Structure formats: C-alpha cells, structure tokens
Amino acid sequence: MEDILPSLTIKTWAEDDRPREKLLSKGRQTLSDAELIAILIGSGSRNETAVELSKKILASVSNNLNELSKLSINDLIKFKGIGEAKAISIVAALELGRRRKETENIKREKIVSSQIAYDFMKPTFIDLPHEEFWILLLNRSNAVIKKECISRGGVAGTVVDTKIIMKLALENLASSIMLFHNHPSGNLKPSDADIKITKNIKAAGQLMDVQLLDHIIMTDSNYYSFNDEGIM
C-alpha cells in the first residue's frame, strides 16, 4: 500500500524552528526572507517544509525580492505545494510592501531635479511587466499637486493623448508637468515615438502656459532624463 504522507506544516516543527514563534520571541528582524514567506504560506508540500519550499521559490529569482515581486500568481502556482490561495498571499504581501514605499515617498513635496523625480516615481513603476505612461502635476513652487496614469499598454509601448494631459493640467491648475514612462526591457534609449510625443506635449503646454519640465524614462535601476540630455 502506498504511504500517504501529511503536508509538512509549521506546527510539526520544533518550537525554536517555527517562524511565527521566532518572530514573537526574537522579533521580525531575525527572520530570513524564506521564513517570512513560510509564515505567509503556512505549509509546504508532502516532501518539504514551508521554509524549504520558500527557499526554492526565492532561489528561482536568485533570492531577489524585487524579482519575486514580478512573479504572477500563475508563476507561483507552478511550484509544488503552492496553490492559488498561497500564491495570492505572497502577491498581496509584496504589493503592500510596494505601496508602503510609495506612501513614504509622497512626503517629498518638491521636485527640483531628475533624480528626485525618479526616486519619487520609482515605486509606481517598479516590477511592472508592461509599459505605463504617467504625468506629474506641479505648482509654481514645484510641489506635487497630483500624479496620474495616462495610459497602460503592452511590453513594447503605450498610447498617449496630448489632449488628456493638457486637460488634467488645466483642471488641476498646474503650472508645470513632468512625464514618465517605463521601458520593461531595461533599455533607456528613447524611441522616435518618445521624442515625438515629448515635442508635441511641450508645444501644447506652451500654448496653455503649462511648462513641460522633463520626460523621464524609467527602469527598476536607472532612468533617462530628456532635460538632462538636452533633447527637450
């Protein structure tokens, strides 16, 4: 008769090895990334503990949490022992972490350089597998009024409507704007379409007395500033 092995749950471990108990007794900072993920998923598969399964998931992304954030639910459920509910728990936890970073960033009110602009918007773009185009609305002191997503597209591009951008700027009484879009490929070089839309929006802004300060191409680790490169 085939032996039926129970799922290896955290409750079957020695008390000192249980991530939940370790967190309570020694603090959350003492837990490894794998132990934190193990708390989220609760149990492993028949043949490995939750921590072992978590280590396997992390190893698939070279133990890089940013890369882990890019995994979809379908990617996660390919691991034996990870069902839809566990995958959703992992994705939700990582999204909360991203939103926390974004909330902290909003405290910086004034955008006075391309680096500050990149740091401000980076949490919005990090881990995106597709292209998005955002606008940042600023007052006369370069303080942020609002940020708005203009469009979402595919891996290779997105559609931008100059009229929508100008409408948003006028409705929010913005004195200036900054444009942002990401290149999921990691290539920072602007395309001909990127340059053309920048010139069109700048020209429209001049008619409406709304200054275009910069257009920044975003990746997870770097950026390209049209203003810094002198092609505005």
C-alpha positions as CSV (number, residue, x, y, z in Angstrom):
1,M,0.0,0.0,0.0
2,E,1.3,3.5,-0.9
3,D,2.2,5.6,2.2
4,I,0.3,8.8,2.4
5,L,2.5,11.5,3.9
6,P,0.8,14.5,5.5
7,S,1.8,18.0,4.4
8,L,4.7,19.3,6.5
9,T,3.1,22.1,8.4
10,I,4.8,24.6,10.7
11,K,3.1,23.1,13.7
12,T,5.1,19.8,13.3
13,W,8.4,21.6,13.7
14,A,10.4,22.0,16.9
15,E,9.2,25.2,18.7
16,D,12.5,27.0,18.2
17,D,12.3,26.5,14.4
18,R,8.8,27.8,14.0
19,P,8.9,31.2,12.2
20,R,5.8,32.6,14.0
21,E,7.2,31.7,17.4
22,K,10.6,33.1,16.4
23,L,9.0,36.3,15.3
24,L,7.2,36.6,18.6
25,S,10.1,35.8,20.8
26,K,13.1,37.3,18.9
27,G,11.5,40.0,16.7
28,R,10.6,40.2,13.0
29,Q,14.1,41.4,12.0
30,T,15.6,38.0,13.0
31,L,13.6,36.1,10.4
32,S,15.1,35.3,7.0
33,D,13.2,36.1,3.8
34,A,12.3,32.4,3.4
35,E,10.9,32.3,7.0
36,L,8.8,35.3,6.4
37,I,7.4,33.7,3.2
38,A,6.8,30.5,5.1
39,I,4.6,32.3,7.6
40,L,2.5,33.5,4.6
41,I,2.1,30.1,3.0
42,G,1.7,28.1,6.3
43,S,2.7,24.7,5.0
44,G,4.9,23.1,2.4
45,S,4.3,20.0,0.3
46,R,4.5,16.3,1.3
47,N,8.2,16.2,1.0
48,E,9.4,19.6,2.1
49,T,8.6,22.2,4.8
50,A,7.2,25.6,4.2
51,V,10.7,27.1,4.7
52,E,12.3,24.7,2.2
53,L,9.6,25.5,-0.3
54,S,10.1,29.2,0.3
55,K,13.8,28.8,-0.2
56,K,13.1,27.1,-3.5
57,I,10.9,29.9,-4.7
58,L,13.5,32.5,-3.7
59,A,16.2,30.6,-5.4
60,S,14.3,30.7,-8.7
61,V,14.7,34.5,-8.6
62,S,18.3,34.5,-7.3
63,N,17.0,35.5,-3.8
64,N,16.0,38.9,-5.2
65,L,12.8,40.2,-3.6
66,N,12.3,42.7,-6.5
67,E,12.3,39.8,-9.0
68,L,10.0,37.9,-6.7
69,S,7.5,40.8,-6.9
70,K,7.4,40.3,-10.7
71,L,6.1,36.7,-10.4
72,S,2.5,36.3,-11.2
73,I,0.0,34.0,-9.5
74,N,0.4,31.6,-12.4
75,D,4.2,31.7,-12.0
76,L,3.9,30.9,-8.3
77,I,1.4,28.0,-8.6
78,K,3.9,26.1,-10.7
79,F,5.8,25.3,-7.5
80,K,4.5,22.1,-6.0
81,G,2.8,23.0,-2.7
82,I,1.7,26.5,-3.8
83,G,-1.9,26.7,-4.7
84,E,-3.9,29.8,-5.7
85,A,-4.6,30.9,-2.1
86,K,-0.9,30.7,-1.1
87,A,0.1,32.5,-4.3
88,I,-2.4,35.3,-3.7
89,S,-1.0,35.7,-0.1
90,I,2.5,36.2,-1.4
91,V,1.5,38.6,-4.2
92,A,-0.6,40.6,-1.7
93,A,2.1,40.9,0.9
94,L,4.6,42.1,-1.7
95,E,2.1,44.6,-3.1
96,L,1.6,46.0,0.4
97,G,5.3,46.5,0.7
98,R,5.4,48.3,-2.6
99,R,2.5,50.6,-1.6
100,R,4.2,51.4,1.8
101,K,7.3,52.5,-0.1
102,E,5.1,54.6,-2.4
103,T,3.3,56.2,0.6
104,E,6.6,57.1,2.2
105,N,7.8,58.7,-1.0
106,I,4.8,61.1,-1.2
107,K,6.2,63.0,1.8
108,R,8.7,64.6,-0.5
109,E,6.8,67.5,-1.8
110,K,9.1,69.4,-4.1
111,I,10.6,68.0,-7.3
112,V,13.7,70.0,-8.1
113,S,15.9,67.5,-10.0
114,S,15.6,64.5,-12.3
115,Q,17.0,62.3,-9.5
116,I,14.3,63.4,-7.1
117,A,11.7,62.9,-9.7
118,Y,12.9,59.4,-10.4
119,D,13.0,58.5,-6.7
120,F,9.5,59.9,-6.3
121,M,8.0,57.9,-9.1
122,K,10.1,54.7,-8.9
123,P,7.7,52.8,-6.5
124,T,4.9,53.4,-9.1
125,F,6.8,51.7,-11.9
126,I,8.9,49.0,-10.1
127,D,8.2,45.4,-11.1
128,L,5.8,46.4,-14.0
129,P,6.0,43.9,-16.9
130,H,4.2,46.3,-19.2
131,E,4.6,49.9,-20.2
132,E,2.7,52.7,-18.5
133,F,2.7,56.5,-19.0
134,W,2.2,58.8,-16.0
135,I,2.1,62.6,-15.6
136,L,3.2,64.6,-12.5
137,L,1.4,67.9,-11.9
138,L,3.3,70.6,-10.1
139,N,2.5,74.1,-8.8
140,R,4.7,77.2,-9.2
141,S,7.0,76.0,-6.3
142,N,7.5,72.6,-8.0
143,A,5.5,71.0,-5.2
144,V,3.5,67.9,-6.3
145,I,-0.3,68.5,-6.8
146,K,-1.1,65.1,-8.2
147,K,0.2,62.2,-10.2
148,E,-2.0,60.4,-12.8
149,C,-1.7,57.4,-15.0
150,I,-2.4,58.4,-18.6
151,S,-2.3,55.0,-20.3
152,R,-1.3,51.4,-19.8
153,G,0.0,49.4,-22.7
154,G,1.9,46.2,-23.6
155,V,5.5,45.2,-23.4
156,A,6.5,47.4,-26.3
157,G,4.5,50.6,-25.9
158,T,1.5,52.6,-24.9
159,V,-0.7,55.3,-26.4
160,V,-0.6,58.9,-25.2
161,D,-3.2,61.5,-25.8
162,T,-1.9,65.1,-25.6
163,K,-5.4,66.5,-25.1
164,I,-5.9,64.4,-22.0
165,I,-2.6,65.6,-20.5
166,M,-3.4,69.2,-21.1
167,K,-7.0,68.8,-19.7
168,L,-5.6,67.3,-16.5
169,A,-3.1,70.1,-16.1
170,L,-5.7,72.8,-16.6
171,E,-8.3,71.2,-14.3
172,N,-5.7,71.0,-11.5
173,L,-4.3,74.5,-12.1
174,A,-0.8,73.0,-12.7
175,S,2.0,75.5,-13.6
176,S,4.2,72.7,-14.9
177,I,4.2,69.0,-15.6
178,M,6.6,66.1,-15.9
179,L,6.2,63.0,-18.0
180,F,7.2,59.5,-17.0
181,H,7.1,56.1,-18.8
182,N,8.9,52.9,-18.3
183,H,10.8,50.5,-20.6
184,P,10.2,47.0,-19.2
185,S,13.1,45.8,-21.4
186,G,15.5,47.8,-19.3
187,N,16.7,49.8,-22.4
188,L,16.9,53.5,-21.5
189,K,17.3,54.8,-25.1
190,P,14.3,56.9,-26.2
191,S,12.5,55.8,-29.3
192,D,11.5,58.1,-32.1
193,A,7.9,58.0,-30.8
194,D,9.1,59.0,-27.3
195,I,10.9,62.1,-28.8
196,K,7.9,63.0,-30.9
197,I,5.3,62.8,-28.1
198,T,7.6,64.9,-25.9
199,K,7.8,67.7,-28.5
200,N,4.1,67.6,-29.1
201,I,3.3,67.9,-25.4
202,K,5.8,70.6,-24.9
203,A,4.3,72.6,-27.8
204,A,0.8,72.1,-26.4
205,G,2.0,73.2,-23.0
206,Q,3.4,76.4,-24.4
207,L,0.0,77.3,-25.8
208,M,-1.7,76.6,-22.5
209,D,1.0,78.3,-20.3
210,V,1.9,74.9,-18.8
211,Q,5.7,74.2,-18.8
212,L,7.0,70.7,-19.5
213,L,9.9,70.3,-17.2
214,D,11.1,66.9,-18.2
215,H,10.2,63.5,-19.6
216,I,11.8,60.6,-17.8
217,I,12.2,57.0,-19.0
218,M,12.1,54.7,-16.0
219,T,13.6,51.3,-15.3
220,D,13.9,49.5,-12.0
221,S,17.5,50.6,-11.5
222,N,18.1,53.7,-13.6
223,Y,16.5,56.5,-15.6
224,Y,16.9,58.7,-18.7
225,S,16.1,62.4,-18.4
226,F,15.2,64.3,-21.6
227,N,16.0,67.6,-19.9
228,D,19.4,66.4,-18.6
229,E,20.3,65.1,-22.0
230,G,19.3,68.4,-23.7
231,I,16.7,67.0,-26.1
232,M,13.7,68.8,-24.7
